[in-house]
């Protein structure tokens, strides 16, 4: 799976986490989860659960608050998929 495919999956998840109210189309790897998208801790938890389901993986003992940007999440997914 390429980084752009992972990014597209994350865009879909972020749109759902936001209730579909905001366009996430401008989402890049540099986009900040809290600052740019205004995600709350509950939204971040939803993001983690949705990523686990979409990418068929489990998060290890990593704090979800350690992810600042979309690129951080992509890096983590790529590392888990190796």
N, CA, C and O of each residue as an XYZ file, in Angstrom:
328
protein
N       0.848     -1.165      0.000
C       0.000      0.000      0.000
C       0.902      1.241      0.000
O       1.846      1.331      0.785
N       0.606      2.178     -0.874
C       1.428      3.381     -0.985
C       0.994      4.433      0.043
O      -0.085      4.349      0.630
N       1.862      5.415      0.237
C       1.542      6.513      1.160
C       0.302      7.266      0.697
O      -0.512      7.684      1.519
N       0.153      7.442     -0.615
C      -1.016      8.168     -1.118
C      -2.304      7.364     -0.891
O      -3.358      7.951     -0.646
N      -2.231      6.048     -0.967
C      -3.408      5.216     -0.680
C      -3.766      5.296      0.808
O      -4.939      5.360      1.174
N      -2.737      5.292      1.654
C      -2.982      5.422      3.090
C      -3.579      6.801      3.377
O      -4.524      6.922      4.158
N      -3.027      7.838      2.745
C      -3.542      9.196      2.932
C      -5.010      9.283      2.538
O      -5.804      9.903      3.246
N      -5.377      8.674      1.423
C      -6.777      8.699      0.997
C      -7.672      7.999      2.018
O      -8.763      8.485      2.318
N      -7.224      6.867      2.551
C      -7.989      6.177      3.584
C      -8.153      7.044      4.820
O      -9.223      7.074      5.426
N      -7.082      7.756      5.197
C      -7.162      8.640      6.358
C      -8.106      9.813      6.107
O      -8.807     10.251      7.019
N      -8.127     10.321      4.875
C      -9.078     11.389      4.530
C     -10.511     10.905      4.738
O     -11.348     11.632      5.274
N     -10.784      9.681      4.314
C     -12.125      9.112      4.492
C     -12.470      8.995      5.975
O     -13.581      9.325      6.391
N     -11.510      8.524      6.762
C     -11.722      8.374      8.203
C     -11.920      9.733      8.854
O     -12.824      9.905      9.671
N     -11.081     10.703      8.497
C     -11.182     12.040      9.088
C     -12.509     12.705      8.748
O     -13.084     13.405      9.581
N     -12.991     12.494      7.542
C     -14.284     13.049      7.157
C     -15.383     12.457      8.027
O     -16.269     13.180      8.481
N     -15.336     11.165      8.261
C     -16.335     10.505      9.110
C     -16.184     10.942     10.569
O     -17.182     11.144     11.261
N     -14.929     11.092     11.044
C     -14.693     11.506     12.435
C     -15.233     12.898     12.685
O     -15.642     13.227     13.798
N     -15.231     13.706     11.651
C     -15.704     15.079     11.768
C     -17.208     15.161     11.511
O     -17.774     16.254     11.487
N     -17.839     14.042     11.324
C     -19.267     14.039     11.043
C     -19.600     14.504      9.639
O     -20.753     14.807      9.332
N     -18.587     14.558      8.789
C     -18.809     14.962      7.404
C     -19.059     16.445      7.236
O     -19.461     16.888      6.159
N     -18.826     17.225      8.290
C     -19.127     18.654      8.235
C     -18.066     19.480      7.527
O     -18.380     20.542      6.989
N     -16.836     19.030      7.511
C     -15.744     19.788      6.900
C     -15.181     19.041      5.712
O     -15.157     17.811      5.680
N     -14.729     19.805      4.741
C     -14.030     19.181      3.619
C     -12.609     18.880      4.066
O     -11.897     19.779      4.514
N     -12.194     17.646      3.950
C     -10.856     17.223      4.344
C      -9.976     17.119      3.099
O      -8.840     16.651      3.174
N     -10.494     17.550      1.979
C      -9.758     17.414      0.720
C      -8.387     18.070      0.763
O      -7.467     17.603      0.091
N      -8.226     19.140      1.536
C      -6.945     19.817      1.627
C      -5.967     19.115      2.550
O      -4.889     19.640      2.832
N      -6.329     17.947      3.014
C      -5.499     17.187      3.954
C      -4.202     16.761      3.285
O      -4.204     16.180      2.200
N      -3.092     17.064      3.957
C      -1.770     16.628      3.499
C      -1.078     15.924      4.661
O      -1.606     15.877      5.772
N       0.086     15.389      4.402
C       0.838     14.731      5.473
C       1.243     15.721      6.558
O       1.485     15.322      7.698
N       1.320     16.993      6.222
C       1.697     18.020      7.191
C       0.507     18.536      7.993
O       0.692     19.278      8.958
N      -0.700     18.159      7.615
C      -1.896     18.625      8.330
C      -1.856     18.148      9.768
O      -1.547     16.989     10.044
N      -2.174     19.058     10.686
C      -2.161     18.743     12.111
C      -3.557     18.305     12.548
O      -4.551     18.973     12.267
N      -3.606     17.194     13.227
C      -4.890     16.578     13.577
C      -5.750     17.488     14.448
O      -6.940     17.654     14.179
N      -5.173     18.068     15.470
C      -5.961     18.888     16.400
C      -6.135     20.314     15.894
O      -7.244     20.850     15.881
N      -5.038     20.917     15.481
C      -5.073     22.326     15.096
C      -5.809     22.561     13.775
O      -6.643     23.462     13.679
N      -5.502     21.752     12.762
C      -6.090     21.971     11.442
C      -7.506     21.406     11.316
O      -8.344     21.968     10.611
N      -7.766     20.294     12.003
C      -9.072     19.649     11.874
C      -9.921     19.790     13.133
O     -11.102     19.442     13.131
N      -9.322     20.299     14.207
C     -10.070     20.509     15.444
C     -10.564     19.223     16.083
O     -11.609     19.213     16.733
N      -9.816     18.133     15.903
C     -10.261     16.861     16.457
C     -10.091     16.838     17.971
O      -9.049     17.229     18.496
N     -11.106     16.384     18.651
C     -11.051     16.222     20.101
C     -10.415     14.883     20.431
O     -10.122     14.092     19.534
N     -10.201     14.629     21.714
C      -9.634     13.342     22.115
C     -10.572     12.201     21.737
O     -10.113     11.104     21.418
N     -11.865     12.444     21.768
C     -12.831     11.413     21.347
C     -12.690     11.146     19.847
O     -12.728      9.994     19.413
N     -12.528     12.210     19.057
C     -12.324     12.039     17.617
C     -11.034     11.284     17.325
O     -10.991     10.461     16.410
N      -9.982     11.558     18.097
C      -8.700     10.861     17.915
C      -8.873      9.379     18.231
O      -8.328      8.524     17.533
N      -9.627      9.081     19.275
C      -9.896      7.678     19.616
C     -10.649      6.994     18.477
O     -10.325      5.865     18.110
N     -11.647      7.669     17.920
C     -12.372      7.134     16.765
C     -11.403      6.888     15.608
O     -11.484      5.866     14.927
N     -10.484      7.836     15.393
C      -9.497      7.701     14.325
C      -8.680      6.428     14.505
O      -8.471      5.680     13.550
N      -8.217      6.182     15.729
C      -7.412      4.989     16.016
C      -8.209      3.722     15.715
O      -7.705      2.815     15.052
N      -9.439      3.658     16.194
C     -10.286      2.474     15.978
C     -10.539      2.265     14.489
O     -10.458      1.142     13.991
N     -10.843      3.344     13.784
C     -11.123      3.242     12.349
C      -9.878      2.830     11.563
O      -9.973      2.056     10.612
N      -8.705      3.349     11.960
C      -7.453      2.968     11.293
C      -7.194      1.481     11.508
O      -6.804      0.779     10.575
N      -7.408      0.996     12.729
C      -7.208     -0.431     13.003
C      -8.096     -1.286     12.109
O      -7.648     -2.300     11.574
N      -9.344     -0.887     11.945
C     -10.269     -1.654     11.106
C      -9.910     -1.554      9.631
O      -9.857     -2.565      8.930
N      -9.663     -0.327      9.156
C      -9.403     -0.124      7.732
C      -8.115     -0.804      7.272
O      -8.064     -1.385      6.188
N      -7.082     -0.728      8.098
C      -5.770     -1.220      7.689
C      -5.423     -2.563      8.317
O      -4.285     -3.022      8.219
N      -6.403     -3.195      8.964
C      -6.252     -4.526      9.549
C      -4.984     -4.621     10.395
O      -4.090     -5.424     10.129
N      -4.941     -3.783     11.413
C      -3.785     -3.728     12.292
C      -4.239     -3.331     13.685
O      -5.370     -2.888     13.885
N      -3.344     -3.496     14.639
C      -3.628     -3.081     16.011
C      -2.539     -2.105     16.446
O      -1.357     -2.310     16.172
N      -2.955     -1.052     17.123
C      -1.989     -0.122     17.688
C      -1.342     -0.774     18.894
O      -2.017     -1.378     19.727
N      -0.030     -0.647     18.979
C       0.686     -1.130     20.151
C       0.462     -0.152     21.290
O      -0.433      0.692     21.238
N       1.259     -0.274     22.282
C       1.156      0.577     23.453
C       1.689      1.969     23.126
O       2.691      2.411     23.689
N       1.011      2.645     22.217
C       1.432      3.989     21.819
C       0.322      4.949     22.214
O      -0.859      4.654     22.028
N       0.696      6.080     22.753
C      -0.305      7.065     23.123
C      -0.857      7.747     21.887
O      -0.096      8.248     21.059
N      -2.161      7.770     21.757
C      -2.761      8.384     20.576
C      -2.439      9.865     20.512
O      -2.493     10.465     19.438
N      -2.110     10.454     21.632
C      -1.755     11.871     21.629
C      -0.358     12.108     21.079
O       0.059     13.256     20.924
N       0.373     11.035     20.780
C       1.705     11.196     20.208
C       1.643     11.513     18.714
O       2.662     11.862     18.117
N       0.479     11.399     18.113
C       0.309     11.718     16.699
C      -0.102     13.179     16.565
O      -1.198     13.567     16.969
N       0.791     13.983     15.991
C       0.480     15.393     15.773
C      -0.041     15.643     14.368
O      -0.957     16.440     14.165
N       0.553     14.951     13.395
C       0.192     15.204     11.999
C      -0.334     13.928     11.335
O      -0.189     12.822     11.857
N      -0.936     14.119     10.192
C      -1.395     12.989      9.386
C      -0.193     12.136      8.991
O      -0.291     10.909      8.949
N       0.938     12.775      8.701
C       2.160     12.043      8.348
C       2.633     11.129      9.468
O       3.160     10.048      9.205
N       2.448     11.558     10.725
C       2.811     10.698     11.861
C       2.002      9.403     11.836
O       2.534      8.325     12.103
N       0.726      9.516     11.517
C      -0.141      8.334     11.464
C       0.271      7.438     10.294
O       0.318      6.215     10.432
N       0.566      8.045      9.149
C       1.002      7.267      7.978
C       2.301      6.534      8.291
O       2.442      5.358      7.956
N       3.255      7.219      8.931
C       4.523      6.581      9.298
C       4.271      5.364     10.189
O       4.893      4.317     10.009
N       3.359      5.508     11.148
C       3.060      4.416     12.065
C       2.426      3.239     11.320
O       2.793      2.087     11.548
N       1.486      3.527     10.441
C       0.826      2.465      9.667
C       1.863      1.735      8.809
O       1.881      0.505      8.766
N       2.723      2.491      8.129
C       3.750      1.855      7.283
C       4.676      0.963      8.119
O       5.019     -0.141      7.696
N       5.074      1.430      9.286
C       5.953      0.625     10.138
C       5.267     -0.661     10.580
O       5.909     -1.709     10.651
N       3.987     -0.596     10.875
C       3.227     -1.783     11.318
C       2.998     -2.760     10.168
O       2.890     -3.964     10.400
N       2.925     -2.277      8.964
C       2.612     -3.117      7.806
C       3.845     -3.786      7.217
O       3.726     -4.627      6.326
N       5.029     -3.422      7.704
C       6.262     -4.032      7.166
C       6.414     -5.434      7.649
O       7.387     -6.104      7.303
